[in-house]
Amino acid sequence: MRPSKRAPDELRRVSLERGVSKHAEGSCLVRFGDTHVLCTASLAEQLPPWLRGAGKGWVTAEYGMLPRATTERTRREAAAGKQGGRTLEIQRLIGRSLRAVVDLTALGERQITVDCDVLQADGGTRTAAITGAWVALHDAIAWMQARNMIGDAVLSDHVAAISCGILEGAPILDLDYAEDSTADTDANFVMTGTGGIVEIQGTAERTPFSQDDFLGLLALAQRGIAQLVDLQKLAVS
């Protein structure tokens, strides 16, 4: 039995609440159980210097955790004067995941930045952030379409993410912190709504895992992401 009493292939309770920010072109408060992330999408007409004149746009992301998102207060990275390696790695992952389903040429010479701020953390913050970021991005693109700034072919698919792991020899889906901190294997899967793989991050914390173990985790992830995509579709319908 999992600490959360969930079945091995059971997601935590997931919710996607749109339009939570008054000023952002798109926003979503995503909850994976006790992990809560606020995602806001902001449009800017100005591109990074290295992209100007290239005839296409850019989608990027920033990620951060509030000081009391965890059980003890953590110092703001701004106060330390630099972002940590984990923060940089996660925000780059979010950006790559979103760009995988965006036609940057159709977006035009504009940039959309999706800010993912963790309000409360209980494992799986990056997977929740990616899943909610897609909803915020969708609404920002819809905001642009409503103003005839772009056509209908910018966003090609859904993208969502989920964690899987091996705990006491058993594969499980959507790890919370209690499971993540003790799992033998921990992996994050990012996939599109049509089943394309964007990125897989997997680590054997103790005993190396086999190919069969990996395929079992992949099958779990596919089922979990299909459920998340269904929730995204329901949220934006």
Salt bridges, closest charged atoms under 4 A:
GLU17 OE1 - ARG31 NH1 3.55
GLU45 OE2 - ARG110 NE 3.53
GLU89 OE1 - ARG126 NH1 3.02
ASP139 OD2 - ARG18 NE 2.85
ASP139 OD1 - HIS138 ND1 2.88
ASP174 OD2 - ARG6 NH1 3.94
ASP174 OD1 - ARG12 NH2 2.94
ASP176 OD2 - ARG6 NH2 3.79
GLU179 OE2 - ARG2 NE 2.70
GLU179 OE1 - ARG6 NH2 3.25
ASP184 OD1 - ARG206 NH1 3.82
GLU199 OE2 - ARG96 NH2 2.87
